[in-house]
């Protein structure tokens, strides 16, 4: 082997150049990553809404000995509890050796994803064809949602107050739905629109049926037929749409991507690709030094507002309950706490390089990405982690052998975005974004690297195990 020159040795010591994770992992780690991602892919297939994720996590938690949180009880090291917020957010907690007044360790991921919500009065008939009217949720490219198979998920509260769960279009043999688009031959006028305006919000109408209830004369016989089918299957009437949360999501199954099966394609990586590893990490915490919390929250894609989003006070109130058990105030716990905002970043795409500044972009297969700040242009709407906390995170990940990289969300003037980090920072908690780089983020079909997903799990696990 050729001996390294003095310059090469010095470059190794002084320069920073993130490498492909495969160059920093042995074969057993790669196999572990593939195995871990098998469970993640099944999770992503089964959990396409925040309610489905929450129900899955609750069931998994109970199977692992977690119990509903009771603020009147006293807990000891290793005790496991969960707090459920309206069926759409959940906090998993493992009590540590130190009192909570020493601070807690928080991993916070969101479990909502961009989608189409049904409007309160969605069902209509036009020219003997039935449709659902939708209102898109979160940031989407509207044209990407046409001419792809769609499924319907959610919950309906009937007139008597009973609840009906809806999941239709995922299983083999079930019908699917679609939003139609124009054929190229007749789309000359449409093609004159801007890309952002190519499909408009009020054109995102979901095709749901075309056969009339009967051959008798009368208007809206197709709509009536759909209502009868809904009543037969779910016991609902048209009025029950007013007390329903029904979401339209892609019906495409999650799959391996590439000849080498190195990547995962599917809907909802943002941000379930961080939710699943942070859930797995807290499940593995047995008797941690500090009390560990995994917070899986709702509403991030629309600004975290609402009582199931982290711009509300539900996590703060939960920590106040923990503090009260030790005769302390919530702020005394929060000011000593540390948090990884478990959220994704936009991976560098060589096909569209101009929107990224390559030296400060994240790349697939280079490990979990630390995003010091998000926001837009002049760092608007971000918490911007302090140098001391960045040092803590670096040392934690390096000490555990986690493959990581740094990144920012696009070139300075290209745009930007935000996460839950700023809301947690507003509680006087040290926080930084740590997550998985994603290709085609917010599309109905996103792509991530299996190695990066596994390194996210390793990162949250190391954070919870830190002493």
KEFIDREN-296646 format. One record per residue (C-alpha): z, x, y; residue number from 0; residue in one letter. Coordinates in Angstrom, 3 decimals, padded with zeros to 6 digits, always signed. Each point is the difference from the previous one (the first is absolute). Example, Ala and Ser with C-alpha at 12.3 -4.5 7.8 and 13.67 -1.06 7.14 Angstrom:
! residues 2
> +007.800:+012.300:-004.500:0:a .
> -000.660:+001.370:+003.440:1:s .
//
This chain:
! residues 467
> +000.000:+000.000:+000.000:0:x .
> -000.972:+001.327:+003.408:1:x .
> +002.983:+001.019:+002.119:2:x .
> +000.399:-002.047:+003.191:3:x .
> -000.611:+001.712:+003.308:4:x .
> +002.652:+000.279:+002.681:5:x .
> -001.829:-002.643:+002.057:6:x .
> -000.100:-002.403:-002.946:7:x .
> +003.707:+000.435:-000.659:8:x .
> +000.788:-000.519:+003.678:9:x .
> -002.194:-003.092:+000.133:10:x .
> +001.871:-001.498:-002.963:11:x .
> +003.281:+000.612:+001.798:12:x .
> -000.933:-001.206:+003.477:13:x .
> -002.782:-002.595:-000.199:14:x .
> +000.084:-003.648:-001.052:15:x .
> -002.854:-001.414:-002.032:16:x .
> +000.646:-003.069:-002.202:17:x .
> -001.670:+000.254:-003.400:18:x .
> -001.150:-002.466:-002.626:19:x .
> +003.033:-001.233:-001.922:20:x .
> -001.537:+001.100:-003.309:21:x .
> +000.348:+003.611:+001.166:22:x .
> +003.741:-000.528:+000.406:23:x .
> +000.741:-002.048:-003.137:24:x .
> +000.135:+000.862:-003.693:25:x .
> -001.605:-002.114:-002.725:26:x .
> +003.213:-001.829:-000.841:27:x .
> +000.352:-001.156:+003.622:28:x .
> -003.598:-001.219:+000.073:29:x .
> +000.623:-001.983:-003.183:30:x .
> +003.188:-001.415:+001.508:31:x .
> -001.966:-001.033:+003.088:32:x .
> -002.609:-001.833:-002.090:33:x .
> +002.712:-001.770:-002.000:34:x .
> +001.864:-001.031:+003.156:35:x .
> -003.196:-001.403:+001.485:36:x .
> -000.588:-002.140:-003.087:37:x .
> +003.096:-001.992:+000.907:38:x .
> -001.013:-000.083:+003.643:39:x .
> -003.457:-001.374:-000.815:40:x .
> +001.491:-002.815:-002.059:41:x .
> +002.406:-000.763:+002.859:42:x .
> -002.891:-000.138:+002.468:43:x .
> -001.939:-002.365:-002.257:44:x .
> +002.973:-002.327:-000.461:45:x .
> +001.400:+000.020:+003.554:46:x .
> -002.489:-000.942:+002.713:47:x .
> +002.336:-001.661:+002.496:48:x .
> +003.384:+000.806:+001.489:49:x .
> +001.599:-002.845:-001.969:50:x .
> -001.427:+001.311:-003.280:51:x .
> +001.185:+003.539:+000.752:52:x .
> +003.483:-001.228:+000.872:53:x .
> +000.264:-002.090:-003.186:54:x .
> -001.201:+002.952:-002.101:55:x .
> +002.441:+002.428:+001.604:56:x .
> +002.892:-002.430:-000.349:57:x .
> -000.734:-000.463:-003.715:58:x .
> -000.287:+003.765:-000.533:59:x .
> +003.211:+000.607:+001.925:60:x .
> +001.967:-002.541:-002.014:61:x .
> -001.294:+001.542:-003.227:62:x .
> +001.352:+003.358:+001.214:63:x .
> +003.463:-001.352:+000.781:64:x .
> -000.349:-000.898:+003.677:65:x .
> +002.029:-003.013:+001.117:66:x .
> -000.248:-002.236:+003.081:67:x .
> +001.887:+001.539:+002.923:68:x .
> +003.403:-001.537:+000.740:69:x .
> +001.490:+001.129:+003.320:70:x .
> +003.475:-001.056:-001.141:71:x .
> +000.030:+002.486:-002.899:72:x .
> +000.898:+003.683:-000.117:73:x .
> -002.576:+002.302:-001.534:74:x .
> +000.338:+003.439:-001.568:75:x .
> -002.329:+002.947:-000.611:76:x .
> -002.969:-000.974:-002.161:77:x .
> +000.314:-003.756:+000.595:78:x .
> -003.368:-001.682:+000.527:79:x .
> -000.679:-003.056:+002.136:80:x .
> -002.932:-001.787:+001.581:81:x .
> -000.326:-002.246:+003.033:82:x .
> -002.785:-002.592:+000.028:83:x .
> -001.415:-001.219:+003.314:84:x .
> -001.750:-003.382:-000.316:85:x .
> -001.945:+001.073:-003.068:86:x .
> -002.250:+002.267:+002.098:87:x .
> +002.060:+003.168:+000.493:88:x .
> +002.625:+001.810:-002.056:89:x .
> +002.482:+002.848:+000.430:90:x .
> +000.994:+002.057:-003.067:91:x .
> +003.209:+002.002:+000.310:92:x .
> +001.732:+002.609:-002.163:93:x .
> +003.447:+001.013:+001.264:94:x .
> +000.626:+003.713:+000.403:95:x .
> +002.943:+002.350:-000.277:96:x .
> +000.490:+000.294:+003.744:97:x .
> +001.236:-002.965:+002.064:98:x .
> -002.732:-001.897:+001.825:99:x .
> +001.520:+001.239:+003.250:100:x .
> -001.565:+003.360:-000.902:101:x .
> -003.352:-001.750:+000.438:102:x .
> -002.429:-001.503:-002.501:103:x .
> -003.443:+001.090:-001.205:104:x .
> -002.731:-002.591:+000.593:105:x .
> -003.554:-000.211:-001.327:106:x .
> -001.775:-002.894:+001.728:107:x .
> -003.415:-001.242:-001.138:108:x .
> -001.842:-003.217:+000.786:109:x .
> -001.367:-002.284:-002.686:110:x .
> -002.373:-002.183:+002.023:111:x .
> -003.690:+000.909:+000.194:112:x .
> -002.967:-001.204:+002.071:113:x .
> -001.297:-003.283:-001.370:114:x .
> -001.175:-003.517:+000.902:115:x .
> +002.596:-002.750:+000.454:116:x .
> -000.916:-003.658:-000.353:117:x .
> +000.324:-001.955:+003.235:118:x .
> +002.601:-002.830:+000.052:119:x .
> -002.771:-002.582:-000.444:120:x .
> -002.545:+002.026:-001.981:121:x .
> -002.030:-002.287:-002.270:122:x .
> -003.215:-001.545:+001.293:123:x .
> -003.405:-001.159:-001.209:124:x .
> -003.333:+000.797:+001.609:125:x .
> -003.330:-001.126:-001.465:126:x .
> +001.606:-000.860:-003.356:127:x .
> +001.631:+003.410:-000.332:128:x .
> +003.749:+000.646:+000.270:129:x .
> +001.566:+002.924:+001.841:130:x .
> +003.354:+001.432:+001.056:131:x .
> +000.430:+001.078:+003.625:132:x .
> +001.797:+003.345:+000.301:133:x .
> +001.741:+002.129:+002.604:134:x .
> -000.157:+003.710:-000.738:135:x .
> +003.293:+001.887:-000.243:136:x .
> +000.197:+003.599:+001.218:137:x .
> -002.799:+002.325:+000.996:138:x .
> -003.155:-000.584:-002.033:139:x .
> -003.723:+000.591:+000.288:140:x .
> -001.014:-003.613:-000.400:141:x .
> -003.434:+000.723:-001.470:142:x .
> +001.635:+001.750:-002.978:143:x .
> +001.480:-003.314:-001.204:144:x .
> -003.270:-001.824:-000.642:145:x .
> -001.823:-000.199:-003.341:146:x .
> +002.866:+001.413:-002.076:147:x .
> +002.126:-001.825:-002.601:148:x .
> +003.226:-001.405:+001.441:149:x .
> +003.182:-001.489:-001.438:150:x .
> +002.650:-002.330:+001.386:151:x .
> +003.717:+000.859:-000.052:152:x .
> +003.132:-001.426:+001.541:153:x .
> +002.530:-002.781:-000.008:154:x .
> -000.101:-003.705:+000.861:155:x .
> +003.075:-002.025:+000.938:156:x .
> -000.636:-003.603:-000.997:157:x .
> +001.192:-003.121:+001.784:158:x .
> +003.139:-000.169:-002.164:159:x .
> +000.930:+003.601:+000.823:160:x .
> -000.956:+001.437:-003.380:161:x .
> -001.939:+003.246:-000.084:162:x .
> -003.273:+000.715:-001.815:163:x .
> -001.331:+003.521:-000.526:164:x .
> -003.770:+000.468:+000.247:165:x .
> -002.005:+002.828:-001.548:166:x .
> -003.618:-000.831:-000.762:167:x .
> -002.987:+002.265:-000.497:168:x .
> +001.564:+003.060:-001.631:169:x .
> +000.006:-000.804:-003.724:170:x .
> -003.046:-000.039:-002.220:171:x .
> -001.506:-003.474:-000.110:172:x .
> +001.507:-001.103:+003.318:173:x .
> -002.294:-001.022:+002.872:174:x .
> -000.345:+002.306:+002.971:175:x .
> -000.966:-000.671:+003.604:176:x .
> -002.378:+001.578:+002.523:177:x .
> -000.996:+000.137:+003.657:178:x .
> -003.751:-000.311:+000.310:179:x .
> -002.280:+002.127:+002.170:180:x .
> -003.607:-000.188:+001.164:181:x .
> -002.843:+001.519:-001.965:182:x .
> -001.716:+002.910:+001.803:183:x .
> -003.227:-002.024:+000.329:184:x .
> +001.728:-002.493:+002.311:185:x .
> +002.542:+002.255:+001.664:186:x .
> -002.061:+001.370:+002.891:187:x .
> +002.121:-001.747:+002.614:188:x .
> +003.225:+000.904:-001.783:189:x .
> -001.078:+003.650:-000.158:190:x .
> -000.215:+000.082:+003.790:191:x .
> +003.760:-000.465:+000.185:192:x .
> +002.307:+002.994:+000.195:193:x .
> +001.529:+001.144:-003.287:194:x .
> +003.382:-001.362:+001.065:195:x .
> -001.609:-003.365:+000.733:196:x .
> -002.321:-000.101:-003.003:197:x .
> +002.279:-002.532:-001.663:198:x .
> +002.258:-001.984:+002.314:199:x .
> +003.483:-001.264:-000.763:200:x .
> -001.086:-003.623:-000.166:201:x .
> -002.762:+000.961:-002.442:202:x .
> +002.502:+001.251:-002.606:203:x .
> -000.156:-003.305:-001.863:204:x .
> +000.805:+000.116:-003.706:205:x .
> -002.322:-001.947:-002.303:206:x .
> +002.183:-002.087:-002.355:207:x .
> -002.187:-002.757:-001.510:208:x .
> -003.190:-002.033:-000.010:209:x .
> +000.338:-002.964:-002.400:210:x .
> +000.946:-003.466:+001.269:211:x .
> +002.849:-002.027:-001.445:212:x .
> -002.427:-002.699:-001.114:213:x .
> -003.468:-001.324:+000.692:214:x .
> +001.305:-002.904:+002.086:215:x .
> -001.060:-000.115:+003.602:216:x .
> +002.478:+001.404:+002.489:217:x .
> +000.584:+003.078:+002.109:218:x .
> +001.822:+003.190:-000.981:219:x .
> -000.180:-000.658:-003.730:220:x .
> -000.057:+003.777:-000.717:221:x .
> +003.155:+000.524:+002.054:222:x .
> +001.611:-002.905:-001.836:223:x .
> -000.899:+001.604:-003.328:224:x .
> +001.636:+003.296:+001.067:225:x .
> +003.137:-001.876:+001.110:226:x .
> +000.169:-001.769:-003.367:227:x .
> -000.299:+003.324:-001.844:228:x .
> +002.773:+001.489:+002.161:229:x .
> +002.174:-003.038:-000.612:230:x .
> -000.602:+000.131:-003.750:231:x .
> +000.813:+003.721:-000.204:232:x .
> +002.708:+000.420:+002.642:233:x .
> +001.143:-003.520:+000.884:234:x .
> -000.960:+000.538:+003.641:235:x .
> -001.667:-002.199:+002.597:236:x .
> -001.926:+001.046:+003.100:237:x .
> +003.145:-000.395:+002.105:238:x .
> +001.730:+002.668:-002.125:239:x .
> -002.269:+002.690:+001.463:240:x .
> +002.255:-000.222:+003.073:241:x .
> +002.916:+001.403:-002.027:242:x .
> -001.967:+002.610:-001.930:243:x .
> -000.568:+003.738:+000.215:244:x .
> -003.333:+000.562:-001.718:245:x .
> -001.819:+003.326:+000.178:246:x .
> -003.559:+000.921:-000.939:247:x .
> -000.310:+003.521:-001.417:248:x .
> -002.657:+001.989:-001.889:249:x .
> -000.252:-000.884:-003.684:250:x .
> -001.371:+003.402:-001.011:251:x .
> +002.157:+001.809:-002.582:252:x .
> +001.514:+003.413:+000.682:253:x .
> -001.908:+002.805:-001.738:254:x .
> -000.451:+003.744:-000.372:255:x .
> -002.499:+001.563:+002.405:256:x .
> -002.214:+003.003:-000.769:257:x .
> -001.311:+001.691:-003.130:258:x .
> +003.300:+001.876:-000.163:259:x .
> +002.105:-003.163:+000.499:260:x .
> +001.878:+001.869:+002.728:261:x .
> +000.215:-002.916:+002.430:262:x .
> +001.069:-003.654:+000.021:263:x .
> -002.031:-002.755:+001.630:264:x .
> +001.432:-003.393:+000.813:265:x .
> +001.384:-002.435:+002.535:266:x .
> +003.352:+000.539:+001.710:267:x .
> +000.591:+003.763:-000.158:268:x .
> +001.157:-000.384:+003.613:269:x .
> +002.920:-000.007:-000.439:270:x .
> +000.864:-000.791:-003.614:271:x .
> -001.027:+003.557:-000.876:272:x .
> +003.214:+001.026:+001.773:273:x .
> +002.065:-003.045:-001.005:274:x .
> -000.359:+000.667:-003.728:275:x .
> +001.024:+003.698:+000.124:276:x .
> +002.956:-000.730:+002.299:277:x .
> +001.112:-002.765:-002.383:278:x .
> -000.294:+002.370:-002.971:279:x .
> +001.953:+002.690:+001.874:280:x .
> +002.990:-002.238:+000.742:281:x .
> -000.030:-001.237:-003.607:282:x .
> +000.387:+003.640:-001.073:283:x .
> +002.952:+000.603:+002.325:284:x .
> +003.096:-000.058:-002.226:285:x .
> +002.885:+001.451:+001.998:286:x .
> -001.532:+001.369:+003.201:287:x .
> +001.942:+001.917:+002.608:288:x .
> -000.879:-002.522:+002.713:289:x .
> -000.469:-003.751:-000.410:290:x .
> -003.734:-000.610:-000.469:291:x .
> -002.014:-002.975:+001.240:292:x .
> -003.578:-000.925:-000.765:293:x .
> -001.104:-002.665:+002.466:294:x .
> -003.159:-001.921:-000.936:295:x .
> -000.904:-002.043:+003.028:296:x .
> -002.490:-002.577:+001.219:297:x .
> -002.122:-000.584:+003.151:298:x .
> -000.858:+003.642:+000.808:299:x .
> -003.706:-000.762:+000.181:300:x .
> +000.622:-002.464:+002.838:301:x .
> +002.540:+002.072:+001.936:302:x .
> +003.172:-000.414:-002.125:303:x .
> +001.043:-003.103:+001.946:304:x .
> +001.645:-002.936:-001.747:305:x .
> +003.234:-000.177:-001.977:306:x .
> -001.467:+001.821:-003.024:307:x .
> -001.395:+002.888:+002.082:308:x .
> +001.836:+003.126:+001.098:309:x .
> -000.215:-000.911:+003.655:310:x .
> +002.677:-002.549:-000.914:311:x .
> +003.636:+000.833:-000.697:312:x .
> +000.312:-000.697:-003.727:313:x .
> +000.181:+003.670:-001.051:314:x .
> +002.398:+000.736:+002.855:315:x .
> +002.243:-002.901:-001.066:316:x .
> -000.042:+001.227:-003.600:317:x .
> +001.149:+003.455:+001.072:318:x .
> +002.647:-001.583:+002.205:319:x .
> +001.304:-001.763:-003.113:320:x .
> +000.124:+003.354:-001.805:321:x .
> +001.907:+001.520:+002.918:322:x .
> +002.437:-002.899:+000.215:323:x .
> +001.041:+000.649:-003.605:324:x .
> +001.381:+003.332:+001.176:325:x .
> +001.489:-001.336:+003.203:326:x .
> -002.721:+001.529:+002.152:327:x .
> -002.625:-001.313:+002.418:328:x .
> -003.658:-000.106:-000.952:329:x .
> -001.052:+002.402:+002.748:330:x .
> +002.300:+002.658:-001.454:331:x .
> -002.036:-000.087:-003.216:332:x .
> -003.403:-000.288:+001.660:333:x .
> +000.411:+002.964:+002.342:334:x .
> +000.624:+002.310:-002.998:335:x .
> -002.706:-001.485:-002.207:336:x .
> -003.408:+001.432:-000.868:337:x .
> -003.174:-001.892:-000.857:338:x .
> -003.423:+000.643:-001.443:339:x .
> -002.334:-002.677:+001.302:340:x .
> -002.062:-000.256:-003.167:341:x .
> -003.434:-000.777:+001.379:342:x .
> -003.549:+001.174:-000.525:343:x .
> -002.307:+002.067:+002.156:344:x .
> -003.796:+000.003:+000.315:345:x .
> -001.494:+002.661:-002.260:346:x .
> -002.788:+002.160:+001.412:347:x .
> -003.365:-001.437:-001.018:348:x .
> -002.855:+002.593:+000.072:349:x .
> -002.492:-002.829:+000.542:350:x .
> +001.684:-000.950:+003.299:351:x .
> +001.476:+003.267:+001.324:352:x .
> -000.188:-000.723:+003.732:353:x .
> +003.038:-002.330:+000.122:354:x .
> +002.325:+002.701:-001.338:355:x .
> +001.055:+003.383:+001.343:356:x .
> -000.395:+001.977:-003.189:357:x .
> +002.783:+002.529:+000.541:358:x .
> +002.547:-002.810:+000.335:359:x .
> -001.382:-002.550:-002.440:360:x .
> +001.341:-000.857:-003.445:361:x .
> -002.141:+000.351:-003.134:362:x .
> +000.103:-001.586:-003.421:363:x .
> +001.367:+002.248:-002.757:364:x .
> +002.038:+002.175:+002.343:365:x .
> +003.227:-001.854:-000.631:366:x .
> +002.173:-002.411:+001.921:367:x .
> -000.624:+000.070:+003.761:368:x .
> +002.670:+000.368:+002.683:369:x .
> -001.083:-001.786:+003.181:370:x .
> +002.214:+001.179:+002.877:371:x .
> -001.257:-002.730:+002.323:372:x .
> -002.453:-002.896:-000.101:373:x .
> -000.816:-002.197:+002.988:374:x .
> -003.185:+000.077:+002.050:375:x .
> -001.445:+002.479:+002.456:376:x .
> +003.010:+001.113:+002.071:377:x .
> +002.333:-000.548:-002.978:378:x .
> +000.476:-003.605:+001.089:379:x .
> +002.109:-002.026:-002.422:380:x .
> +001.506:+002.778:-002.103:381:x .
> +003.412:+001.572:-000.568:382:x .
> -001.219:+003.655:-000.267:383:x .
> +002.475:+001.676:-002.365:384:x .
> +002.088:+002.817:+001.467:385:x .
> -000.430:+003.631:-001.098:386:x .
> +003.417:+000.088:-001.673:387:x .
> -000.806:-002.933:-002.277:388:x .
> -003.450:+001.393:-000.767:389:x .
> +001.732:+003.191:-001.099:390:x .
> +002.346:-001.995:-002.231:391:x .
> -002.921:-001.799:-001.679:392:x .
> -001.976:+003.225:-000.472:393:x .
> +002.932:+001.755:-001.632:394:x .
> +000.753:-003.005:-002.209:395:x .
> -003.564:-000.244:-001.323:396:x .
> -000.463:+003.754:-000.361:397:x .
> +003.306:+000.293:-001.815:398:x .
> -001.131:-002.582:-002.558:399:x .
> -003.467:+001.493:-000.468:400:x .
> -001.747:-003.037:+001.493:401:x .
> -003.623:+000.540:+001.062:402:x .
> -000.329:-001.209:+003.577:403:x .
> -002.173:+000.251:+003.091:404:x .
> +000.184:-001.063:+003.614:405:x .
> -002.338:-002.367:+001.766:406:x .
> -000.560:-002.274:+002.966:407:x .
> -001.775:-003.340:+000.179:408:x .
> -003.411:+000.956:+001.335:409:x .
> -001.300:+001.964:+002.979:410:x .
> +001.923:-000.486:+003.226:411:x .
> -002.420:-002.408:+001.693:412:x .
> -001.337:-001.594:-003.202:413:x .
> +002.600:-002.752:-000.251:414:x .
> +003.264:-000.004:-001.892:415:x .
> +002.566:-002.225:-001.655:416:x .
> +003.689:-000.470:-000.658:417:x .
> +002.576:-000.365:-002.759:418:x .
> +003.574:-001.251:-000.362:419:x .
> +001.305:+003.435:+001.031:420:x .
> +000.462:-000.934:+003.658:421:x .
> +002.159:-003.026:-000.829:422:x .
> +002.263:+002.096:-002.212:423:x .
> +000.144:+002.734:+002.653:424:x .
> +001.144:-002.640:+002.495:425:x .
> +003.125:-000.412:-002.163:426:x .
> +000.935:+003.639:+000.750:427:x .
> -001.238:+001.226:-003.388:428:x .
> -001.951:+003.226:-000.559:429:x .
> -003.334:-001.039:-001.507:430:x .
> -003.470:+001.319:-000.802:431:x .
> -002.997:-001.433:-001.840:432:x .
> -000.590:+001.385:-003.499:433:x .
> -002.660:-001.553:-002.192:434:x .
> -003.325:+000.123:-001.802:435:x .
> -003.391:+000.701:+001.632:436:x .
> -002.448:-002.894:-000.536:437:x .
> -003.791:-000.249:+000.142:438:x .
> -001.527:-003.271:+001.293:439:x .
> +003.395:-001.150:+001.284:440:x .
> +000.261:-003.754:+000.725:441:x .
> -003.163:-000.703:-001.992:442:x .
> +000.124:-002.490:-002.882:443:x .
> -000.373:+003.026:-002.318:444:x .
> +001.870:+003.173:+000.981:445:x .
> +000.137:+003.395:-001.747:446:x .
> +002.855:+002.468:-000.584:447:x .
> +000.553:+003.124:-002.085:448:x .
> +002.241:-000.211:-003.070:449:x .
> +001.558:+003.374:+000.803:450:x .
> +000.967:-001.175:+003.493:451:x .
> +001.603:-003.165:-001.378:452:x .
> +002.136:+002.063:-002.362:453:x .
> +000.984:+002.397:+002.774:454:x .
> +001.150:-002.984:+002.074:455:x .
> +002.373:-000.909:-002.824:456:x .
> +001.172:+003.626:-000.212:457:x .
> +000.567:+000.048:+003.772:458:x .
> +002.145:-003.165:+000.109:459:x .
> +001.935:+001.146:-003.071:460:x .
> +000.740:+003.378:+001.615:461:x .
> +001.102:-001.759:+003.188:462:x .
> +002.440:-002.211:-001.924:463:x .
> +001.322:+002.976:-001.986:464:x .
> +000.514:+002.203:+003.058:465:x .
> +003.604:+001.168:+000.512:466:x .
//
